[in-house]
């Protein structure tokens, strides 16, 4: 069983990964021991987070003050990073040129795929990397300096966490697996016992079990052609997409290779590198697509399927039945998960320690601030009213008690 300290590097690379930042501007959203957290950096970071939510969880962004919720988290993250930068400086953490070069190469490797074509293009990686820097208004020198600081922070955390985080033993992974297995097999007795012993552990086991059920459930590998239809699209344009989907299906029926049709017609550019291939887990995709994918035979191509976001034509390439999973199948993953949880907890505790000793001033305001203040004032008024009523009630009781005592004394 691997120890937690052997997992630090992979975990910390994820937790402290370098991000391209915005150009320097004088305005700030906070100061940490007198150093500014730049508004430009905040805006760029938040923009990236919002883009991720638009792709992965667009419904969240429809909630009231959703951007404020994300903005607060971004601000908290940037303040934490500045605290760690300053801690690394105080510890005099040194970054070697070889470490910086390795970090740069890792970052540049993320630009190997040409987003326009969806194909790998290693020779164009440097160009796309420099274009990304230019788009963010950052020079290569400035970015190298920032990456150096990020690597210093990573090295700082490696040192701190090795001394504080308990290594993961096999017994830890087996204990977690036992809880997850109880949930997956709906072992009512053990689930109730776990809920009584530690509700947080039950919740953790339920989350992992849900993920494993997805991974081990019935699956199908499909080829996918996608034509987008947006809510603001004119009806006549949406109709054209429908007609195009029907035309594509006819071309495939008449002999066009499905992969050729994907390259020619799909509007999902990110899928071009895989030829439109994707894995669907039963019950996860939109209902119309899910029903077709798991009812068609291998090799068959569907008629156009309409969803909330457009039209889909799928080809069934491979099916996999639901399968069971053993401890040995997930032992390594569970050990990494436990290590990551311990690392994240230790990091949070260390950052909180730094925060409590630092002089942090937040100047950024959010639209929901006034709403929160009103809610707090309303709650305070309600509590004051309750306290006042309680005091009046107590005073009335005391008065009655005094009257009874006075009457008793007269007798």
N, C-alpha and C positions, 0 to 999 in steps of 0.2 A: 504493500500500500504506500503510495507516495505521500510524503509529508507536505504540510501546508507551505513551508518555506520554499519548496521546489515549485510551488504553483504561483508564487508571488509575481514573477515576471509577467506571465500571461495575464493574470488578473489586473495588475497595475497598468499594463499597456492599454487595457480596455478602459480602466477607470480614469487614467490620466492622459489619454491619447491627445496628441496635439491637434488643434483646429486652426484653420486659416482665419485670421482676424482682420478687423477693419483698420483703415488708416487712422493715424493719431490725430485727435482733435482735442481742443482744450476743455470742452465741457465734460463733466463727469456725472456719474449716477451715485457714486459713493466714494469715500476715502478710507483707506486702511493704514493706520499709523501715519497719516499725512499724505500717503500716496494715492493718486486718483485711480478709480476704476472708470475707464473712459466710456462715454456715452456711445461713441462709434463702435466700440467693441461689444457693448451690450446690444446695440441695435442689430449688428451682424449676427451675433450668437442667437438672438431671439428669432431673427428671420429664418435661420437654418432650422431651428426647433419647430417653428410654425409650418415650414415646408414639409418636415417629416410627419407632422400630425395631419397635414392635408392629404398625404399619401396613405398613411396607416390608420388614422382615426379621425376622419373628417367630421364625424358627428360631435366629437368633443368640442370642436371649434365653434359649434352652434350654441353652446351653452352661454348663459350670461357671464360676461367678464372672463371668458376663457383665456383671452390674451393676457389679462392681468395675472391669472393663475400661473401661466407659463412664465410671464415676466418676472414674477417673484422668485420662481425657482431658478431662472437664469441668473438673476442678480445674486441670489444666495450662492450659486455655483461660482460665479466670478469673484465674489468676496473670498470664498474658500480658497480658490486658486491663488489669489494674491497673498493670503495668509501663508500658504505653503511656499510660495516663491520667497517670501521674506524669511521664513524659517530656514529654508535651504541656504540662503545667504548667510544667516547667522551661524549655521553649522559649517560654513565654508566648504560646501560640497563642490568638488571639481568635476568638470565634464571633459573627457578626453576628445581629441579630434576624431579618433576612430569611432567613438560612441556617437558623435554628432553625425558623421558620415553614414553610419549604419541607420540612424534615425531618418535622415534625409532620403536614403534609398528606400526605406520602408514606406515613407509617405509618397514618394514618386511612383512606387509600384501600384498605388491606387489609381493612377492615371493611365494604366496600360490599355484599358478598354476605351475605344473611341465611341463616345456616347451617340454620335451622329449615325454611325453604322452599326453599333452594337458588337463590333469585332475587336479582337485584340490587335493592338498596334504598338509594340514596345518602343519602336523608334520615335514615335510621336509623343511618348510619355512626358519627356522634359518640356516640350513645347506646351502641352496642355497644362502641366504643372505651373509653368511661368505665366500662362494666360489666366489661371485661377488666381495667382498672386496679384496680377495686374487688376483683375476684376475687383479684388478686395482692397485695392489701393495700397498694397504693401510691397516693399522692396524685398529682394532676396536676402539682403543683409539683415533687415529687420526680422524677417521670418526665421533666419538662422539663430538670431539672438533669442527669439521666443522659444524655439525648439530646444535650445540649450537649457533654458530655464525649466522647461517641462521635463527634460531628462534629469536635471538636478533634483527636481521634486520627486521623480520616480525613485532615484537612488536614496534620497532622504527617507522615503516611506519604506523602502526595502529594509533599511537599517532599523527604523523604529519598529516595524511590524515583526521582524524576525525575533525581536526581544520580547514582544508582548503577546503575539498570537500563538495559541496552542496548536501544535501539529495535528493533522487529521489522522486518526487511527482507523483501522479496519472496523473496529467495534462501533465507531461513530457512524460509518456508512451503513453497516448492517442494521443498526438501530433505526436509522431513518428509513431504510428499505422496509423494515417490518411495519412501520407506521403507514407507509405508502401502500404496501400490499394489503393491509387491513382495509383501507379505504377502497382500493380497486376491487376487492372481493366482497365488499360491503359486510365486513365482520362487525355486526352491530355491537356485540359485547365489548370488543377491543376499542371500537370507536367511542363508545360511551365512557370507557375507562380513561381513554386518552383525553377526551373533552374535560373530564373531571380533574385529571392530573395537570394538564397544560393545554388550554384552548389554543394558544399560539402554535403549538406543535401540530395540533389537529388541522388548523388552517393551512399550515405549511404543507402537510401531507396531502391535503385535498388539492392544493394548487399543483403539486408535482404529479399527483395521480391523474388529474385532468389533462396535463400535458402528455403524459405517457399514453393515455388512452387514445389521444389523437395520433401519436406517432406509431402506435401498434394497431390502430384500427384499420378497417378496410380502405385500401388506397387504389388510385388509378393514375397512370401516367398518360397525359394527353398532349396532343399538338393543339395549339390555340391560335386562332385568327380573331383579332378584336377590332371592331369599328366603333369609335366613340360617338355617343350622342349626349350632349350636355343639356341641362335644363333651360338654358337661355338660347338654345338653337331654334331657328325658325322651323315651323312644321314642314315646309317644303324641303328644307335641308335634311331634316330627320328622315323624311320619306326617301330621299336619295340614298341615304345610308342603308335603309332597309332593302331597296332595290339592288344596291351594290352587293349586299350580303347574299341575296338570292342568286345574283349573277356569278359570284365566286363559287357558290355551291354547284351551280351548273357546270362551270369550268372544271371543277374537281371531278364531278360525275363523268365528264367527257374525257377524262384522262390526265388532267393537269396534276403533277405531283404536289402533295400537300405542302411539303417543305418549300417548294417554289412559290406556292400561293401565299405562304406565310411571309416570305421575303418581299413579295410583290405588293401585298395588300395590308398586312397587319399594321395597326397604329400604336401598338405596344413596342416602342423602340427598344426598351430594356430587355425584351424577350428575344430579340434578333440573334444574340450571341448563342442562345440555346436552340435556335430554330423554332421558337414558340413552345418548346416543351415545358411542362410544369407538372407537379404532383398535386393531386387533389385528395384530401382526406374526407371520408364520408361524413356528411352533416355539417361541413364547414363552409363550403361554397354556397352562393345564392341558390335557392331551392330549384329554380328551373334548370340551372346548369348541373346541380348535384344529381337531379333525377335522371337527366340524359346520360351523364358521365357513368353512372353506375348501373344503367339499364342496357346501354348499347354493348354489343359484342366487340371484342378486340379486332381492330382493323376497320371498323365502321366509322363513317363521317356523319356528323349530325346535320340536320337542317339548321338554318339560322336560329339562334336562341336569343330572345330579347331579355335584357335585364335593365335595372335602373340606370346603368351607365352606358348602354349601347347594345350592339349585336355581337354574338359570339358564334364561331363555327369551330367545333372540336373534333379531333380524331382520336379514337381510343387506341393507344399504343401498347399498354400493358396494364394488367390488373394484379393486385396482391390481396390475398385474403387476410382477415384479422388474425393476429398472431399473439401468443402469450409472451411474457417477458420475465426473465429470471434475474436474480441478484447479479450474477456474473455479467449479464448484458449491460447493466447500468452502474456497476460498482465504481468505475473510473469517473463517470459523470457525476454521481452522487458525492464522491470525494471532492471533486472540483467545486461542486455547488456549495458544500459545507465550508471549504476553504474560502470561497468568495464571500460567503456570508460573514465569516469571521474577520476577513480583511476589511470588508465594508464597515462593519461595526467598529473595529479598531480605528479605522480612518476617521469615522464620524466622531468618535470620542477624542481623538487627537486634535481634529479641527476645532471641536468645541472648546478644548483646552486653550488652543491658540486664540480663539475668538474672545474668550473670557478675559484674557490678558491684554488684548489689543484695544486700540482706540478706533472703533469703527463708526463712521457717520454716514448714514444713508440720506441722499438728497433726492433720489428718484421718487416721484409720486405716481400713483395709479388712479385711474378713474373710479375704482371701487373703494378707494380710501374713505371718501365721504360716506358711502353706504355702510361701511364697516363701523365707522365712528357713530353713525346714527343708530345702528343696531346695538352697539355697546352702550350708548347713552340710554336707549329705550330699555335695555335689560337692567341697567343700573337703576333707572327710575322705578321699574317694576319691583326690583328687589327692595328698594327703599320703601315703596308703598307697602310691601308685605311686612317689612320690619316694623313699619309704623303701626300697622294693624295689629301685629303681634304684641308690640309694646302697649298699645291701648287695651288689648284684651287682658294682658298681664296686670295692667294697672287696675282694671275693673275687678279682676279677681281679688287683688290685694285690698281694694276698697270694701268689697263684700266681706272679706275675712276680717277686716278691721271693725266693720259694723257688727258682725256676729260676736266678736270678742267684747265689744263695748256693751252689747246687750247682756252677755254672760256675766260681765263684771257687775252690772246693775243688780242682777238677781243675787 
